[in-house]
Amino acid sequence: MVENAKEPLPVSGHALAADSRLGNAVREFGSAYGYDYFDDDTVRRLLAEHEASLRRTARGGAVWAASLAGTVGLAWLLWAVLGKPENPVPAVAPPAVLLALAVAGFVRVHRQARRKLRHPFLEGYRHVLAAALAHGAPVAYVPAWLTGRGGGAVEAAPLPPYTAPPGGPAPVRRPRSAAGAGAAAPVPPKPAAVAEYERIAERGGWHDEAGWILIGAGAAGVVYAVVEDVPVAFAAAVLAVLGVWAWVAGHRLGKRQRELSAQARRYVARLAEAQAAGAVVPELSPPLRKFVDARL
C-alpha cells in the first residue's frame, strides 16, 4: 500500500460510475467475483498487495537458488566438455542435474506467478478495465504486472475481450479524455518540464556502446598507422574524437533526464491526489507509465 499510495489508479470509481452502462457492467463483475470495484481505497490496497506478492515471487529465494544452480551447472558443464574426458557421462551428469534443477525451479516460479495472476480479484479487475476501455472511459494505464507482461510484449494474463451484456446496447467508444468527467476535482496541468521529459525520455541508450566502438576503432587505426608506418591511418583518430563526443552527449542527456524525472514523478503523484479527490486523470504516456511499471 505504501508504494502505490502516490500513484493513480488505472481508472477511478468515479469514472466507472459516470457511464450507466459501464457502471452496470462493473457491478455485474463485482457481483460475480465478490469485490466492490467502485471503492477506490479497497482497489488501491488490493492492487498493491497482489503486486507485492508477485514481486516477492519474481525476486524470491527460489529464483535466486535456480539462478545459482543454473550458473554453476552451465559453468561446470562447459568445464567438463572442454576437458574432453575419456568417459563423458560421469563428467557431465552432475552439471546436467544442476541445470535440470534450475529449469524445474524456474518452471515452478512461473506457475506460481500465473496462479497468483488468476486470483479472483485480479480476474475481475481485468474484466473491469476491458469494459472501461470498450466504453471509452479514461483509463490512465494498464499495469504491466496485472497482465503478466514482462520484458517483452507477450502477456500471461491479457485483458479479456469485452462484450456488452445480453440485451444491452453495444458500447460506444468515446475519446479517452479527462474533460467533463473530472469536474468533481481539477486535474493538475502538465508542467513544461514533464512534457520535455516525455519528449526525451526514450532517447539515448546507445551513447556508451557507440563511444566504446568508435574509440576502439580509432585506437586500432592509430596503432596500425604506427606499426605499419601508414600515416593516412592516423585519420582514424577522428573516430576516437567522435567516441568521446558520444560519451559527453550521453552524459548530458542522462543528467537532464534524471533532473526532469523527479518532476515527472511529482506530477504523477499529483495526478494520484487529484484522482483520489474525484478527478478523472488523463491517460499516462509511456514514459510516465514506466514509473508505475518499473517496480516489478
C-alpha positions as a Markdown table, in Angstrom:
| # | Residue | x | y | z |
|---|---|---|---|---|
| 1 | Met | 0.0 | 0.0 | 0.0 |
| 2 | Val | 2.8 | 2.4 | 0.8 |
| 3 | Glu | 4.4 | 2.0 | -2.6 |
| 4 | Asn | 1.2 | 2.7 | -4.6 |
| 5 | Ala | -0.1 | 5.5 | -2.3 |
| 6 | Lys | 1.2 | 8.2 | -4.7 |
| 7 | Glu | 0.2 | 6.5 | -8.0 |
| 8 | Pro | -3.1 | 7.0 | -9.8 |
| 9 | Leu | -5.4 | 4.0 | -10.2 |
| 10 | Pro | -5.8 | 2.7 | -13.7 |
| 11 | Val | -9.4 | 4.0 | -13.6 |
| 12 | Ser | -11.3 | 5.6 | -10.7 |
| 13 | Gly | -14.6 | 4.5 | -9.4 |
| 14 | His | -15.9 | 8.0 | -10.3 |
| 15 | Ala | -15.1 | 7.3 | -14.0 |
| 16 | Leu | -16.6 | 3.8 | -13.8 |
| 17 | Ala | -19.9 | 5.2 | -12.5 |
| 18 | Ala | -20.0 | 8.1 | -15.0 |
| 19 | Asp | -21.5 | 5.9 | -17.7 |
| 20 | Ser | -24.6 | 4.0 | -16.6 |
| 21 | Arg | -23.9 | 1.1 | -19.0 |
| 22 | Leu | -20.3 | 0.8 | -17.8 |
| 23 | Gly | -21.4 | 1.1 | -14.2 |
| 24 | Asn | -23.9 | -1.8 | -14.6 |
| 25 | Ala | -21.2 | -3.9 | -16.2 |
| 26 | Val | -18.8 | -3.2 | -13.4 |
| 27 | Arg | -21.5 | -4.1 | -10.8 |
| 28 | Glu | -22.0 | -7.4 | -12.6 |
| 29 | Phe | -18.3 | -8.2 | -12.4 |
| 30 | Gly | -18.2 | -7.1 | -8.8 |
| 31 | Ser | -21.1 | -9.4 | -8.0 |
| 32 | Ala | -19.5 | -12.3 | -9.9 |
| 33 | Tyr | -16.1 | -12.0 | -8.3 |
| 34 | Gly | -17.2 | -10.7 | -4.9 |
| 35 | Tyr | -15.4 | -7.3 | -4.9 |
| 36 | Asp | -16.6 | -3.7 | -5.0 |
| 37 | Tyr | -14.6 | -2.2 | -7.9 |
| 38 | Phe | -16.1 | 1.3 | -7.2 |
| 39 | Asp | -14.3 | 1.5 | -3.9 |
| 40 | Asp | -11.0 | 3.2 | -4.8 |
| 41 | Asp | -9.3 | 2.7 | -1.4 |
| 42 | Thr | -10.0 | -1.0 | -1.4 |
| 43 | Val | -9.0 | -1.4 | -5.1 |
| 44 | Arg | -5.8 | 0.5 | -4.5 |
| 45 | Arg | -5.0 | -1.6 | -1.4 |
| 46 | Leu | -5.7 | -4.9 | -3.1 |
| 47 | Leu | -3.7 | -4.0 | -6.2 |
| 48 | Ala | -0.7 | -3.1 | -4.0 |
| 49 | Glu | -1.0 | -6.3 | -2.0 |
| 50 | His | -1.2 | -8.5 | -5.2 |
| 51 | Glu | 1.6 | -6.6 | -6.9 |
| 52 | Ala | 3.8 | -7.0 | -3.8 |
| 53 | Ser | 3.0 | -10.8 | -3.7 |
| 54 | Leu | 4.0 | -11.2 | -7.4 |
| 55 | Arg | 7.2 | -9.2 | -6.8 |
| 56 | Arg | 8.1 | -11.5 | -3.9 |
| 57 | Thr | 7.6 | -14.5 | -6.2 |
| 58 | Ala | 9.7 | -12.9 | -9.0 |
| 59 | Arg | 12.5 | -12.0 | -6.7 |
| 60 | Gly | 12.3 | -14.6 | -4.0 |
| 61 | Gly | 14.7 | -17.3 | -2.8 |
| 62 | Ala | 13.5 | -19.8 | -5.4 |
| 63 | Val | 14.6 | -17.5 | -8.2 |
| 64 | Trp | 18.0 | -16.9 | -6.6 |
| 65 | Ala | 18.5 | -20.6 | -6.0 |
| 66 | Ala | 17.5 | -21.6 | -9.6 |
| 67 | Ser | 19.8 | -18.9 | -11.0 |
| 68 | Leu | 22.7 | -20.0 | -8.9 |
| 69 | Ala | 22.1 | -23.7 | -9.8 |
| 70 | Gly | 21.9 | -22.8 | -13.5 |
| 71 | Thr | 25.0 | -20.7 | -13.4 |
| 72 | Val | 27.1 | -23.3 | -11.6 |
| 73 | Gly | 25.7 | -26.1 | -13.7 |
| 74 | Leu | 26.4 | -24.3 | -17.0 |
| 75 | Ala | 30.0 | -23.4 | -16.0 |
| 76 | Trp | 30.6 | -26.9 | -14.7 |
| 77 | Leu | 29.2 | -28.4 | -17.9 |
| 78 | Leu | 31.4 | -26.3 | -20.1 |
| 79 | Trp | 34.4 | -27.1 | -18.0 |
| 80 | Ala | 33.6 | -30.8 | -18.2 |
| 81 | Val | 33.1 | -30.7 | -22.0 |
| 82 | Leu | 36.2 | -28.6 | -22.8 |
| 83 | Gly | 38.2 | -31.0 | -20.6 |
| 84 | Lys | 37.5 | -33.8 | -23.1 |
| 85 | Pro | 37.0 | -36.6 | -20.5 |
| 86 | Glu | 37.5 | -40.2 | -21.5 |
| 87 | Asn | 34.2 | -41.1 | -20.1 |
| 88 | Pro | 31.9 | -38.1 | -20.7 |
| 89 | Val | 28.8 | -39.5 | -19.0 |
| 90 | Pro | 30.0 | -39.3 | -15.4 |
| 91 | Ala | 31.6 | -36.0 | -16.1 |
| 92 | Val | 28.5 | -34.2 | -17.4 |
| 93 | Ala | 25.9 | -35.9 | -15.2 |
| 94 | Pro | 26.3 | -33.7 | -12.1 |
| 95 | Pro | 26.1 | -30.4 | -14.0 |
| 96 | Ala | 23.2 | -31.7 | -16.1 |
| 97 | Val | 21.4 | -32.5 | -12.8 |
| 98 | Leu | 22.0 | -28.9 | -11.6 |
| 99 | Leu | 20.7 | -27.5 | -14.9 |
| 100 | Ala | 17.6 | -29.7 | -14.7 |
| 101 | Leu | 17.0 | -28.5 | -11.1 |
| 102 | Ala | 17.4 | -24.9 | -12.3 |
| 103 | Val | 14.9 | -25.4 | -15.1 |
| 104 | Ala | 12.5 | -27.0 | -12.6 |
| 105 | Gly | 12.9 | -24.1 | -10.2 |
| 106 | Phe | 12.1 | -21.5 | -12.9 |
| 107 | Val | 9.1 | -23.5 | -14.1 |
| 108 | Arg | 7.8 | -23.7 | -10.5 |
| 109 | Val | 8.2 | -19.9 | -10.1 |
| 110 | His | 6.4 | -19.3 | -13.4 |
| 111 | Arg | 3.5 | -21.5 | -12.4 |
| 112 | Gln | 3.2 | -19.7 | -9.0 |
| 113 | Ala | 3.2 | -16.3 | -10.7 |
| 114 | Arg | 0.5 | -17.4 | -13.2 |
| 115 | Arg | -1.6 | -18.9 | -10.3 |
| 116 | Lys | -1.4 | -15.6 | -8.4 |
| 117 | Leu | -2.4 | -13.7 | -11.6 |
| 118 | Arg | -5.6 | -15.8 | -11.7 |
| 119 | His | -6.7 | -14.6 | -8.3 |
| 120 | Pro | -10.5 | -13.7 | -8.4 |
| 121 | Phe | -9.9 | -10.0 | -7.6 |
| 122 | Leu | -7.4 | -9.7 | -10.5 |
| 123 | Glu | -9.5 | -11.7 | -12.9 |
| 124 | Gly | -12.5 | -9.4 | -12.1 |
| 125 | Tyr | -10.4 | -6.2 | -12.4 |
| 126 | Arg | -9.1 | -7.2 | -15.8 |
| 127 | His | -12.7 | -7.5 | -16.9 |
| 128 | Val | -13.4 | -4.1 | -15.4 |
| 129 | Leu | -10.5 | -2.5 | -17.3 |
| 130 | Ala | -11.6 | -4.2 | -20.5 |
| 131 | Ala | -15.1 | -2.9 | -20.1 |
| 132 | Ala | -13.8 | 0.6 | -19.3 |
| 133 | Leu | -11.7 | 0.6 | -22.5 |
| 134 | Ala | -14.6 | -0.7 | -24.5 |
| 135 | His | -16.8 | 2.1 | -23.2 |
| 136 | Gly | -14.2 | 4.8 | -23.8 |
| 137 | Ala | -13.7 | 5.6 | -20.1 |
| 138 | Pro | -10.5 | 7.4 | -19.3 |
| 139 | Val | -8.1 | 4.6 | -18.3 |
| 140 | Ala | -4.8 | 6.1 | -17.2 |
| 141 | Tyr | -2.8 | 3.0 | -17.8 |
| 142 | Val | -3.0 | -0.8 | -17.7 |
| 143 | Pro | -0.4 | -2.1 | -15.2 |
| 144 | Ala | 2.2 | -4.4 | -16.9 |
| 145 | Trp | 2.3 | -6.7 | -13.9 |
| 146 | Leu | -1.5 | -7.1 | -13.9 |
| 147 | Thr | -1.4 | -8.6 | -17.4 |
| 148 | Gly | 1.8 | -10.6 | -16.8 |
| 149 | Arg | 3.8 | -8.6 | -19.2 |
| 150 | Gly | 7.5 | -8.9 | -18.5 |
| 151 | Gly | 10.3 | -7.5 | -20.7 |
| 152 | Gly | 8.5 | -8.5 | -23.9 |
| 153 | Ala | 5.1 | -7.9 | -25.5 |
| 154 | Val | 3.7 | -11.4 | -24.5 |
| 155 | Glu | 1.1 | -11.2 | -21.8 |
| 156 | Ala | 0.5 | -14.2 | -19.5 |
| 157 | Ala | -2.9 | -12.8 | -18.4 |
| 158 | Pro | -4.1 | -10.3 | -21.0 |
| 159 | Leu | -7.3 | -8.2 | -20.7 |
| 160 | Pro | -10.2 | -10.4 | -21.8 |
| 161 | Pro | -12.4 | -9.4 | -24.7 |
| 162 | Tyr | -15.4 | -7.4 | -23.7 |
| 163 | Thr | -18.9 | -7.9 | -25.0 |
| 164 | Ala | -22.0 | -5.9 | -23.9 |
| 165 | Pro | -24.4 | -7.7 | -21.6 |
| 166 | Pro | -27.2 | -9.6 | -23.4 |
| 167 | Gly | -30.0 | -7.3 | -24.4 |
| 168 | Gly | -28.0 | -4.1 | -23.7 |
| 169 | Pro | -26.7 | -1.7 | -26.4 |
| 170 | Ala | -23.2 | -2.1 | -27.6 |
| 171 | Pro | -20.7 | 0.3 | -26.0 |
| 172 | Val | -19.9 | 3.4 | -27.9 |
| 173 | Arg | -16.2 | 4.3 | -27.8 |
| 174 | Arg | -15.6 | 7.9 | -26.8 |
| 175 | Pro | -12.3 | 9.8 | -26.8 |
| 176 | Arg | -10.4 | 9.0 | -23.7 |
| 177 | Ser | -10.2 | 12.4 | -22.2 |
| 178 | Ala | -10.2 | 13.9 | -18.7 |
| 179 | Ala | -12.5 | 16.7 | -19.7 |
| 180 | Gly | -16.0 | 16.8 | -18.3 |
| 181 | Ala | -16.0 | 13.6 | -16.3 |
| 182 | Gly | -13.4 | 15.0 | -13.9 |
| 183 | Ala | -15.4 | 18.1 | -13.0 |
| 184 | Ala | -15.6 | 17.0 | -9.3 |
| 185 | Ala | -11.9 | 17.9 | -8.9 |
| 186 | Pro | -9.4 | 19.8 | -11.1 |
| 187 | Val | -6.8 | 17.8 | -13.0 |
| 188 | Pro | -3.3 | 19.4 | -12.4 |
| 189 | Pro | -1.9 | 20.9 | -15.5 |
| 190 | Lys | 1.1 | 19.2 | -17.0 |
| 191 | Pro | 4.3 | 21.3 | -16.4 |
| 192 | Ala | 6.5 | 22.1 | -19.3 |
| 193 | Ala | 9.3 | 20.1 | -17.6 |
| 194 | Val | 7.2 | 17.0 | -17.7 |
| 195 | Ala | 6.4 | 17.5 | -21.3 |
| 196 | Glu | 10.1 | 17.8 | -22.0 |
| 197 | Tyr | 10.8 | 14.6 | -20.1 |
| 198 | Glu | 8.2 | 12.8 | -22.1 |
| 199 | Arg | 9.9 | 14.1 | -25.3 |
| 200 | Ile | 13.4 | 13.0 | -24.3 |
| 201 | Ala | 12.8 | 10.0 | -22.0 |
| 202 | Glu | 13.1 | 7.5 | -24.8 |
| 203 | Arg | 16.3 | 8.9 | -26.3 |
| 204 | Gly | 19.7 | 7.7 | -25.5 |
| 205 | Gly | 20.9 | 4.2 | -24.6 |
| 206 | Trp | 23.4 | 4.0 | -27.4 |
| 207 | His | 26.0 | 6.5 | -26.4 |
| 208 | Asp | 28.1 | 4.2 | -24.2 |
| 209 | Glu | 28.2 | 1.4 | -26.8 |
| 210 | Ala | 28.9 | 3.8 | -29.7 |
| 211 | Gly | 31.6 | 5.6 | -27.7 |
| 212 | Trp | 33.4 | 2.4 | -27.0 |
| 213 | Ile | 33.2 | 1.2 | -30.6 |
| 214 | Leu | 34.4 | 4.5 | -32.0 |
| 215 | Ile | 37.2 | 4.9 | -29.5 |
| 216 | Gly | 38.3 | 1.3 | -30.1 |
| 217 | Ala | 38.2 | 1.7 | -33.8 |
| 218 | Gly | 40.2 | 5.0 | -33.6 |
| 219 | Ala | 42.8 | 3.4 | -31.3 |
| 220 | Ala | 43.1 | 0.4 | -33.6 |
| 221 | Gly | 43.7 | 2.8 | -36.6 |
| 222 | Val | 46.4 | 4.7 | -34.7 |
| 223 | Val | 48.2 | 1.5 | -33.7 |
| 224 | Tyr | 48.0 | 0.3 | -37.3 |
| 225 | Ala | 49.4 | 3.6 | -38.5 |
| 226 | Val | 52.4 | 3.4 | -36.1 |
| 227 | Val | 53.1 | -0.4 | -36.6 |
| 228 | Glu | 52.7 | -0.4 | -40.4 |
| 229 | Asp | 54.0 | 3.1 | -41.0 |
| 230 | Val | 50.9 | 4.2 | -42.8 |
| 231 | Pro | 50.4 | 7.8 | -42.0 |
| 232 | Val | 47.0 | 8.0 | -43.6 |
| 233 | Ala | 45.7 | 5.6 | -40.9 |
| 234 | Phe | 46.2 | 8.4 | -38.3 |
| 235 | Ala | 42.9 | 9.8 | -39.7 |
| 236 | Ala | 41.2 | 7.1 | -37.6 |
| 237 | Ala | 41.8 | 9.3 | -34.6 |
| 238 | Val | 38.8 | 11.2 | -35.7 |
| 239 | Leu | 36.7 | 8.2 | -34.7 |
| 240 | Ala | 38.1 | 8.4 | -31.1 |
| 241 | Val | 37.1 | 12.0 | -31.0 |
| 242 | Leu | 33.6 | 11.1 | -32.1 |
| 243 | Gly | 33.5 | 8.4 | -29.4 |
| 244 | Val | 34.4 | 11.0 | -26.7 |
| 245 | Trp | 31.7 | 13.3 | -28.1 |
| 246 | Ala | 29.1 | 10.4 | -27.9 |
| 247 | Trp | 30.1 | 9.9 | -24.3 |
| 248 | Val | 29.7 | 13.6 | -23.4 |
| 249 | Ala | 26.4 | 13.8 | -25.2 |
| 250 | Gly | 25.1 | 10.7 | -23.5 |
| 251 | His | 26.2 | 12.1 | -20.1 |
| 252 | Arg | 24.4 | 15.4 | -20.7 |
| 253 | Leu | 21.3 | 13.7 | -21.9 |
| 254 | Gly | 21.2 | 11.3 | -18.9 |
| 255 | Lys | 21.8 | 14.1 | -16.5 |
| 256 | Arg | 18.9 | 16.1 | -18.0 |
| 257 | Gln | 16.6 | 13.0 | -17.9 |
| 258 | Arg | 17.4 | 12.5 | -14.2 |
| 259 | Glu | 16.6 | 16.1 | -13.4 |
| 260 | Leu | 13.3 | 16.0 | -15.3 |
| 261 | Ser | 12.3 | 12.6 | -14.0 |
| 262 | Ala | 12.0 | 13.9 | -10.4 |
| 263 | Gln | 9.5 | 16.5 | -11.6 |
| 264 | Ala | 7.7 | 13.9 | -13.7 |
| 265 | Arg | 7.3 | 11.6 | -10.6 |
| 266 | Arg | 5.9 | 14.5 | -8.7 |
| 267 | Tyr | 3.4 | 15.2 | -11.5 |
| 268 | Val | 2.2 | 11.5 | -11.4 |
| 269 | Ala | 1.8 | 11.9 | -7.6 |
| 270 | Arg | -0.3 | 15.0 | -8.1 |
| 271 | Leu | -2.4 | 13.1 | -10.5 |
| 272 | Ala | -3.0 | 10.4 | -7.9 |
| 273 | Glu | -4.0 | 13.0 | -5.4 |
| 274 | Ala | -6.4 | 14.6 | -7.8 |
| 275 | Gln | -7.9 | 11.2 | -8.7 |
| 276 | Ala | -8.4 | 10.5 | -5.0 |
| 277 | Ala | -10.3 | 13.8 | -4.8 |
| 278 | Gly | -12.7 | 12.7 | -7.6 |
| 279 | Ala | -10.9 | 13.8 | -10.8 |
| 280 | Val | -10.6 | 11.6 | -13.8 |
| 281 | Val | -7.0 | 11.7 | -14.8 |
| 282 | Pro | -5.8 | 11.5 | -18.4 |
| 283 | Glu | -4.0 | 8.5 | -19.9 |
| 284 | Leu | -0.4 | 8.3 | -18.9 |
| 285 | Ser | 2.1 | 8.5 | -21.6 |
| 286 | Pro | 4.6 | 5.5 | -22.0 |
| 287 | Pro | 7.4 | 7.4 | -20.2 |
| 288 | Leu | 5.2 | 8.2 | -17.2 |
| 289 | Arg | 3.7 | 4.8 | -17.2 |
| 290 | Lys | 7.2 | 3.3 | -16.8 |
| 291 | Phe | 7.3 | 4.9 | -13.3 |
| 292 | Val | 4.4 | 2.6 | -12.4 |
| 293 | Asp | 5.6 | -0.5 | -14.2 |
| 294 | Ala | 9.3 | -0.4 | -13.3 |
| 295 | Arg | 8.9 | -1.9 | -9.8 |
| 296 | Leu | 8.3 | -5.5 | -10.8 |
